[in-house]
Amino acid sequence: MQRKLRLVLYGVLLVGVSLLIFLPAGRNTYAAGNLRRVELPNGWKLTPAGRVVDLAGDMPLRVLPLAGGRRALILTGGYHDHALSLVNIPEGRVLQTLELGKVWAGLAMNPSGSNIFVSGGGGTVRKGLLKRLAKVDLSPVVHKSLTKPVLHVTLRNNRLIPLPGLAISGLAPKKRFIAGVAMGCDGTLYVVNDQTNTIYKLNPRDDSVLASVEVGYRPFAIAISPDFRTVAVTNWGGQSVSLLDPATLKEISRVHVGSQPADLAYASDGRLFVANAGSNSVSVIAGGKVIETIKTSLDPHDPVGSTPDALTVSPDGRLLFVADADNNDVAMVDVSKRAESRVLGFIPTGWYPSAIGITPNGKELLVATAKGMGSRPNVPVLGKYPHRKPDPATPYDYVGDVLSGHLEIINVPGPSQLKTYTHEVYGNVPNPRRHYTPQEKAQALKAFSHIKHVLYIIRENRTYDEVFGDLRRGNSDPNLVFFGKNVTPNAHKLANDTAILDNLYTNGEVSEDGHQWCDAAYATNFTEKAWPSKYGRRGQPRADGRLTASPAGYLWDNCRRHGVSYISYGEFSHFVSGPNEPPHYTSVAGLEGHYSKTWLKVSNWKDLDHAKMFVDSLHKAEKAGHWWQFMVMWLPEDHTKGLKAGALAPSAMVGANDLALGRIVQAITHSRFWPSTAIFVIEDDAQNGPDHVDDHRTVGLVLSPYARHHIVDSTHYTTASMVRTIELILHLPIMTQYDRAATPMYRCFQSHRDLWTYNAIMPRINLKARNPDTGPGAMASAKLNFSAPDLANPAALNKILWDALRPGQPMPAPVHSAVFVPGQ
């Protein structure tokens, strides 16, 4: 009966211590339950439960309730402050935030609170942070701790006080990225080094290494059994848990679990619960084997996309709470009967719950969310001015600035309240059917039946307003245009002639997760946790596809499984060379033998050369009489190199990218394949520009003989919408919950064919213009890394572009905003 009800509902809807900043007590707290339903840029909705406390940083990595149940420690390690916060639970306020420079996902404390240990993340400290610390009056001992693998803090009279950090003998900084930490009953410390797959047993009193062992690929979380006889470690990229002897660290056994095990916790009876972020599940281990698997998705048959990434067990061992990050909920599970667990329901949360705890009395859940209570524009609206970080001189907010961390304090619900919460969670899932009519769907499906070839073009980092702000139709702001009609005439004409998509949003925030969303309609928990730290210039662990690739695969994997021919022009394939290896071309596993080596011989910054190569390959296909069914292409030159001295100017690079697009469309529309072709164009993310609606809103095009003409389509679309539409055309099944829930772009298509053709337009700018060798912009750009797209500090690049393209036009600070759905 319970399963039937669920289906019915579903169908209806501390490196050591750095700057010691003690933020004022009493940060904003409010009752989330009083908020109306908020719609996110990705189409999912939020109805967060409980009381909400603002945190200084984003991406909370650990929640540690303290004895007595009145206080908790929250560790944040995202784009903003890497910090440890002390929260008063009854009052719902932050008592103190201690910034720690850079951290990762480890937090442990002895019962008295005299020793708190925090993982110090990577071993390299960026120069900017060192300079900043040099201006702060720190004791030599504390300042020296900055490069230590483990941070050490003590708690005295509601104050967090830093102590000298711990070293790990023989561990070089470049081989270090400390993750989980746990404390034994004798005070010894167990430390996970993600970078070398190694677990250390340390004596905190003298920093001596008592034992070490190598485990599976990229260990992450660590826990000690209640009887102190077993140390358990998740092998995040190894689909296993290593069980170790606490005395010697000898591996007792390695237990196979689900995909990408991200967190683990022991119950009082010794059962070990493991959150499998890539499998929508929790594995229950007892006696060295899995005795049960618990599905925490909204339906047990759901594809990849719930992302259970954190869990906690009630003190009496009867209830399990699992944070489903990508469903924005907590699953409440009755685990009182061994191997007979029951999912009781779901509790709605803020955006991307990433850490969870429960008070010692078992009455209050502490759920930390990583991305916020909604999204917002990154330019001024409504006239409010919140504080901005980390750079108050930036005239518009970088996408990382928009992220915000929160702690939700939720009373553990009884049956009636849980039923209400569960209804809300199901109602927060997007319902694509409300965005189109049956007639629009029928028209589009008729068009799809004639389309045999799809070209999917992914470009770099632009918001809607900075390119299309000067369109005279649709929702745009001409005051925010960087690369308007003179620079991007082809994009402007193509949009005006077909559909202006003024309500299209990227699922990803930056390129690291943006390309994953473009190609897989999903970004893994590793990617979502790691990119904020990396883009905040604090580094991230090295990882391969075992952690970065969606367990459901990519569009090309979907093609391979279903007999659709495919090729990549630059996307997820690259040229590799080094001092100890000859030059060679490589790609992800699914693209082996299916990528253009010719394409890779051209620099990433030469899209006109890329376009010529593509046109040449198209002409060869015309002569041969057959063409690929699915083609994915990376055109990255619109990323720009800022004002780097002597480099092509930003407008020249964006203009070249636009002309390349025009020439590709021209060639296809004049080819024999045009009558059965559709072209989709999108940015991987929208991180490098201002937008008055939302900093995720981006530029997109849908081009085909079956594309509708001269319309403004304001349907709420996402990156996943584009993925879903491609799947429908090529008769491919959905891959994740996100392409399943995305609104197909039916309204962009018509059932009858119009064989229009296109001729590329030259931008009205100098495509060979170069940046000056001197000046503030050149000096600022010289400090950035432009060896490949997205390696330059994005916030700094944003400021450079604003100063260059909107000189003398200061912009006031942005305000928080969100999309509210009336009547819900």
N, C-alpha and C positions, 0 to 999 in steps of 0.2 A: 504493500500500500504506500509505504514511504517513497519507494522508487517511482511508483506511478505518479504520486503527487509532484515529485521533482520534475518528471518529464512533462507533466501538464504545465507546470509553472514555466518551464524552460520554453515550451512552445508558445505560450501566451506572450511572452515578453521579448713607549712613546718615543725608530730614530729618536732621540732624546727630547728634551723639552725645549720648545722654542718660545716665542713671544708670550709673556704671561699677561693675557688680557682678561680681566675679571669683569664680565659684562654685568650690568645692573640687574638686581633681582627683580622679580615681578614682570617678566616678559609676557607678552600678550597671551591670554588664555580665553577660550570661549567654548560654548556648547555647540559642538558640530551638529548635533541633532536638530538644532534650530535653523540650519542652513537649508535653503531650497536645493533641489537636485541640480548639480552642476555638470554640464557636458564638457568633456575634454576635447582637445583638438583631434584625438584619434577616434572620436565618436562614442567612446564609453562614458558612462556617467558615474558620478560620485554622490553618495548620501552618507558621509562618514558618521559613525556612531560615537557617543561618549563626549568627553571634554577634550579639547585640543590645546596643546601647549606648543608655541613656536620655539624652535631650536635655532641656535646660531648657525649651524651648518646644515648641509643636506646629506643625503645618503647615510642614514644611521646604519651602523654595522653591528652593534651589540646593545642590548638592554640588560642591565643587571640590577634587579630589585635588591635592596639592602634589608638586613634583619630589622624586624619591627614593622615593616610594611609601609613606612611613611616616606621613604626616600628611594630614589633609584639613580643609577649612573647610566648615561646614554653616550655612546661613542659615535661620532660622526666623522666620515672620511670621504666626502665627495668633492665637489668643485669648490665649495666655500671652506669655512673653518674646519680644519681637522682638529677636533676638540673633544674634551670630556666634560659633560654637563651633569651637574647635580640638581635633581628635580625634587621638589616637595610635592608628594602625590595628593594629599588631602587638599592643599591649597591650589594645586595645578599651576605651579610657577617654577621657573628656573632660579635656584638659589645662587648658582655660580657656574660660569663656563670658563674652563681652563684651556686655552689654545695650545696645541701640542705640535704645531708645524706640519707634520705628516704622520699619518697612522695607517693601519689596515685593520683587519677584522678580528683582532684578538683582545680580550678583556678578561682578567681574572683577579680575584681578591681573596685575602684570607678573612676568616669570620670577623675579626675585630676591625677591619678596614685600615689597619696600619700599613698594609702592603697591597697596593693596587698595581698590576702590571698590564701594560698596553703594548700591542705589537707596533713596531716602528716602521713597518712597510719596507720600502726600498732603501738601498744603501747610499744613493747619490742625492745630495742636497743641492737644490738649485741655487745659483749665485744670488738671485734676487732675494731669496729668503735669508741667506747669510748676511747680506748687506742690511736688511731690515732688522735682523737681530743684533747686528753690531751697534745699532743706535739705541738699544734697550739695555738698561742697567741690570744685567744678569750676573750672578756669581760665576766665577770661572768654572766651578765644578758643573753647574747646570748648563752653561753654554757649551762646554765640552761634550755633554751628553747628547748633543744634537745628532751626532752620527752613530749613536748606539743602536743595536737591533731591538732592544726592549726598553720601553720607557717605564719609569718607576714613580709612583705618586702615593702620597699618604693622605688620609682623611682625618682632620682634627677639627672638632667644633664646627661642623658644617663648612669647612674650608678644604679645598683640594690644594695640596702643597706638593710641588715637584721635588723629587730626589734624584740623585745621580742614576743614570740608566745602566743597563747591564750589557756587557760585551759577550760575544761568542767566539772563543778562541779559534783561530784558523779560518774563520768565515770572512772572505773578502767582500767588501761592499758591493761590487758588481754582481756577485753571486747571491745576493740577499733580497728576499722580499718576505718579511715575516708576516704570517697570517695568524692562525689560532694560537692561544696560550691557555694553559690550564695549570692549576696548582694542586699538588699532592697533599696528603694529610700530614706529611712531615715537613712541609714548606718548600719542597723541591718544585721546580718549575718545568713544565713540559711545553716546548716551543716548536711551532711548525715553520719551516722555511720552505715556502712554496716554490721558490726558484730552483732549488736543487732536489726537491722531493724528499727532504730530510726532516726527521724529528730529532730534537735535542732534549736531553734531560740536564737541567742546569741547577747548580747550587747558587741561589741568589746572594748568599753571604759573601762569596769570593769569586763569582763569575765562572767557576770551574765547570767544565763539561763532564758530566758523570757518565753519559752514554749517548750514542746517536745511532740512527738506523735510517736506511732509505726505504721508502714505501712506494705507493703507486703514483700515477701522474698527477701532479699539481695538488698536493694535499692542502686542505683549507681549514676545516673546523676540527676541533678536538674536544673530547670530554672524558672524564674519569668516572668509572662505575661507582655506585654507592658504597660498595665494599672495598673500594680502592685496589681491586685485583686486576683491573683491565683498563688500559688506555685505548680509546677508540678514535680513529682519524678518518675523515672522509677524503677519499681520493677523487677530487672534484672532476677531473678529466678522465678518470680511470674506471668509472662505474663500479666502484667497490669501496669497502670500508676495511681498513687495517686494524686488527685487534692486537695490541701489544702488551707484553709483560712490563708492568711499571718499574720493576727493579732493573731489568737489563735492556729493555726496549726491544727484545727479541719478538719478531712477529709470530704470534700464536696462530693466526689464520687471516686470510683475506676473503671477505664475504662479498660476493657479487650482489649488487643492488641495482636500482634504476639509473637512468641517465643523469649525469651531472649532479651527484649528491652534494648539496650545498650546506646543510646544517644537520646537527644531530643532538639528541638529548636522551639521558637515561631517566627511566621511571624508578620509583623507590623499590620496586620488586626486581630490578635488574634488567628489564627489557630495554633495548636500545631502539629509539625511533630515529629514522634517517629521512630527511626531506630531499626527494629527488626532483630537482628543479626542471629537468628536461623530460620528465615522465608523468607529470601530474599526479605524483604518488608519494606515499611514505612507506618505506620498508621497515618492518618490525623484526629485530634480530634478538634471538635468545638461544642459548646453547651453541653459539657459533654458527647459526644458520638463520635464514629468513623464514619466519614462521607465519608471516602474514604480510599482505600488501594492501594498503588503504588508498583508494582513489580520492583525491581531494578536489577534483574539478567539479563543476556544477552538474555535470552528467558523467557517469563512469566511462562513456564511450567518446567523450570529447577528445579531439586531437590535441597536439602540443599547444600550450599557450596559457595554462594556469600558473605555472612557475612557482611551485611551493619552495620558498627559499629560506624559511625560518620557522622554528617550532619551539614550543614549550609544553611541559607536562605539569598538570596541577599537583600541588604538594601531596595530596592523598593518592595520586597515581590513577585517578579514575577518568580524567579528562585530558585530551590532547588538543592543543590549539595550533593550527598550521596557517602561516601567512601565505596566501596565494597572491604573489606580487602582481601578476598581469591580469588577474580578475579583480584586484582591489578589494579583497575580502580576507577574512579569517575563517577557516573551516573549524567547526567545533565537533569533536569526535569523542564518543563514549568508548573508552578502552578498558573499562572495568573488567570485562571478561576476556581472558587470554585467548588470542587468535580469533575473537568474535567481535571485532570492533564495529561500531555503527556511526556513520556520519549523521549527526543530529541536525545540522543546519549551518548557516553562514552568517557572518557579521560583516556589514559594510565598513570600509575604511577609506582613508584618503588615497592619494595616488601612489601606488607601488610600495606596499608595506614590505620592509626589508629587515626588520628585527622585531623580536617579540619577547615578552617576559610576563610573569604573573606574580602577584604579591604573595608573601609567605602564608597569608590566611586563605589564599585561593579565591578571593572575592573580586579582584580587579585585574583586568588584562592591561598590559602596557604595550601598545602597538606603535612602533615607530615607522613613519612613512617617508619615502625618499624624495618625492618630486613636488609635493605640495597639495593644496586643497583645490586646485584648478590651475589654469594657465592664464596668460595675460599678454597684452601688447608690450612691446619693448620701447614704446615712445609715449609721450604724455597724452593722457585723456582724462577728462573729468576734473583735472586741476589738483590732484592730490600728489604728494611727494614723499614716498617712503625712502628710508635710507637705502643706499645702493652699495654693493660690494662685488668684487674686491677693489674696483678702481672708480672712485667717484668722479674722476675727470672724463670718463668715457661718455660721449653725448647720447648714446642709446645703449640699452642693455644687450650684452651678449646673451645667448640662449642659456648658458650656464648660470648667469645671474638670476634667471627667472626661477630656477629650482629652489625649493625650500623644504627643509626638514621639519617634521612635527612629531610630537608624542601624543597619542590618543589614549586617554584613560577611560576604560570602558568597564562598567560593572558586568561581571559574568552573567549573561542573561538566563532567566528561567525559560520554560517551554513556550509560554505565550509571547514573550519579547523576542525570543529566538525565531519564532514563526514569522513575526513581523519583519525582523531583520532579513530573513531568508527571502521573503517576497521582494524586499528592496534590492537585494543583490541580483536576483534574476531580472528585475526590472531595469537594472543598470547596464545590462548587455545590449549592445546596439541591435535595433530591429531594422534591417535594410529595407524591408518591404514598405515602410512608411514613407520612403523617399522616391517612390516611382509608382506609376499606375500599371495595371495589367496590360494596357494598350502600349505603353512605352516599352515595357519588357518584350512584348511580342514583336514590336517593330525592330528592336535591337537584335533579338535572337534570329530574326529573319536575315538581318544584315550579317550577323556572325556566320551564318551558314555559307556565305559566299567568300569569307575572308580566309585565306590559306597561309598568309605570311604576316608575321608580326615583327616589327623593329621596335625595340625598347631602348630609348636613349636616356642615360642618366648623366646629369650635369652636376655642378658643384655650388652649393651653399647660398643660394639667393632667395630672398623673400619676395613676395608678390609685389609689395609697394616699391621696392627699389628698382624693379624692372618695369612693372606695369602700372605704376602709380599715375602715369600720364595718359592711360587709356581713358577715353571720354565716356565709356560705358562701364558698368559694374562698380563694385565697391572699392574705390582706390583713393589714394591721397597723393596729389602731385607734389606736395612739399617734401616727400620722402624719396623721390626718384634719384637714383644714382646713374642708372644705365637705361635711359629712356629711348624714345623712338629713333633719335639720331645714332645711337650706339647699337640698338637691337631692332633694326627695322624689320628683319625677317620674323622674329618672334611676334612683333606687334601686328604685322599683316596677317600672319597665319592665325593668330588668336582672333583678330577682328573678322576674318573670313569664315572661321569655323565657330568654335565655342570658346567664349571667355570664361575660364574657370576661376571665379573669384572667391570660392569657398573650399579650396583644396589645401590640405595640410599634410605635412610630413609626419610620419610616425616616429622617426628618429630625431634626435636633437643635434647630433654631430655626424661626421662622416663615418666614424668607427661603428656606430650602431645604424646610421642612415643607410649605408649600403646593404647591411644585413636585412633591414626592413624592405628595401627595394627588391631584393632578390629572393627573400625567404618569407616575407610577411611575419617576421619574428626576429628578435634579438635575444640572445641567451642571457641568463642571469649573470654570467661572468662578464659579458660585454657591458651590460647595464651598470654593474657595480664598478667596473674598472675604468671606463672612459672618463667619468667625472674627475677621478684622481689624476689621470694622465693629462687631461685638458686643463686642469688646475695646476699643472706643472709640478706634480709630486710623483709622477711615474705610475706604472702598473706592472703586474707580473707578466713575463713572457708566456705566451700560450699559442697553441696551434688549433686546428679545426676541432680537436676533441673538446675544446671549451668554447671556441668562437662560433662554430657552425651550428645551425639549427638542427636538432635531432630529426626534424621532419625533412631536412634537405632544402635545396634551392630550386628555383624554377627549372634550371637545366637538368637537375636530377629528376624532377617531375616529368620533363620531356623524355628523358631516357627511359624511364619506367613505362611510358605509354606510347613509345614508338614515334615520337615527334622529333624531327631533325633539328639540330641547334648548333650555334656557334657563338663565341664571345669575341667581341672586338674591344679588348682592353679590360673589360670588367673581370675582376678577380683573377687576372693573369698578369705576370710581370717578368721583367728581365732581371736576372741575378748575376752578379760577378763579385769576386773578392780576391784577396791576395793569395789564397790557397785553393781557389777553384776557378776553372775556366768559365767564360761567359756562357750562360745558357738561359733558356726560357722555361718558365714554370707556371703552374696554375693549381687551383684546388683540385681535389681528386676527381670530382664529377666533370671537370672541364678538360681532362687529359685527352689530347687528340681532337679537341673541339674548340680551339682558340686560334686566333690569327697571329702567327709569328711575325708576319709582315707588319702588322699593326704595331707590334711592340718595338720595332726598330726605330720608331719615331718618338721623339721626346713627348712627354705628357703635355708640354706647353705649346704644341704645334697642331692644333685641331684642323687647320686648313690642309695640312699634309695628311692627317687622318682621313679627312673627307675625300681627298683624292684617291687614297688607297681603297676606301670603301666603294667609291664610284667605279674604280677599275675592276674590283671583284664583282660588282653588280653587272657590268658589261660582259664579263666572262660567264657569269651565270646565264645571261640572256642567250649567249651563243650556245651554251650547253643545253639550255632548255629547262633547267631545274634550279631552284633556289631554296635556301634554308627556310624552314617553317618558323623557327624562332631565332631571333638575333638580339643579343643584348650588347649595348655599346656604351662605353665610358667616354664622354667628352668633357674633360676637366679644365679647359683653359680659362673658363669664366671664373675660376677660383681667384686668379690674379696673383701677382707677387708684390702687392702693395706698392710702395714708392721706392723699392730697392734700386739703388743707384745703377743707372745704365740698363736696367731691365725694361721690357716693354711696359708702357703705361697701363694702368688698370683698364681704362676705357678701350685701349687698343686690344687688350687680351679678350675682354668680353665681346668686343666687336668682331674679332676673328672667330670666336666661338659661335657667335650668331651667324656669321657668314658661312661657316662650315655647316651649320644646321641647314641654312637655306640651300646650299649646294647639294646636300644629301637629299633633301625633300625634292628639289628640282629633278635630280637624276631619277629618283624613284617614280615621280609622277609622269615622267616621259618614258618609262620603261614598260616592257610587256607584262610586268608583274603588278603594275599599279591597280588594275581592276580587282585584284584579290588581296590587297595589302592594307594593313593598319599600322600607323606609327604612333607610339606613345612617347611623350617627352616629359621628364620630371627632374627636379633637383633632388639630390640624395638627402639634403637637409636644408634648413633655412637659417643657419647659424650666423651668417655674415652680413646681416642687413637689418634695417628698421622696418616695422610694419605696424600700422595703426589698429589692426584687428587682433592679431596674435603672432608671436614670434615664430610659430610653426607654419604660418601660411606661406605658400610657395607658388612658383611658376610651373604651369603644366599645359600640355597641348595634346589633343587627340585629333589625328589627321587620317583621312581615309576617303575613298569615293563614296563611302556610306556615312561619312560624318555630316552632321547637320551644319547648316550655314548661318552665319550672322546672328548667333544667339548668345545670350548671357545665361550660363547654367550655374546657378548659385546653390546647387545641391551640395550638401556637406560630403565631400570626398576626402579620401586619405591616400597615402602611398599604397596601403593595402587594397584600396578600391581599384587602383590601376592593376595591381597584381591579380586581383580577382577577375577583372575584365579580360585580361590576357588569358587566364585559365579557361574562362568560358568560351573564348574564341577558338582556342586550340584543343578544346574538349579534355581539359586536364582537371583532376579533382582538387579540392581545397587541400592545403598543407597544414594550416594552423587554425586556431580559433579566430585569429585576426582577419585573415582573408575570408573566412566563412562569415564573419559578422560585418564585413565591409560592404558598403553600398556599391553595387556594380554601376558602371558609367553608362547605363542604358540611355539616359537622356541625351547623350552626345551623338547618338546614332539614328539613322533613318533607314527604312526598309528598301527604298529605291536607290539606285546607283547614279552618281553624278561624276563623270570622269573629268573633273577639273584638273588643270595642270598648274604648275608653279614655276616661276623664274626667280632666282635668288636676287636680292637687292644688296647693293654695296652700302655699308654704313657710311654716314656722312661725317666721318672722322678720319684721322690719319691712323691707319692700322700699323704703321711703322713707328709711331711716336714712342719715344723712350723717356724714362724718368730722368730728371736732372741728377747730376753727380753729387750735388750738395743740397743743403737745406734740411729743415727739421724732419721732413718725411723720409729723406734718404738716410738720415742718422738713425731714426727710429726703426726703419726697415732693415738696416744693416744688422740689427740685433736679432732678427728673426730668421728662422730656418725655412728656406723655400726650396729645399732639395727635392721635395715632392709635395703634392697637395696636402693640406691640413697638418703640416708639421710646424708651421708658424704659430706663435701664440695668438689665438683667435681674438681675444679682447683687444690686444694691442693692434692687430691688423684692422679691426673694425674702426678704431679711433683714427688710424692713419687714413683709411679710405674716406671717413667722414670729413676730416680736415681738408683732404685734397679735393673732394668732389662737392662739398658744401661749405666752401671757405667763408668765414665771417658770419656764419649762421649758427649761433649757439642754440642748443636745444635744452629745454627744462627737463627735469627728471621724470621718469615714467611712473605709472601707478599700477597697482595690482588690479586685475580684472578677470572676468571669467564669463563663459557663455551660460546663461541660465535658460532653462526650458520652462516656459510659462505653464502653470497649472499642474506641474509634476512635483 
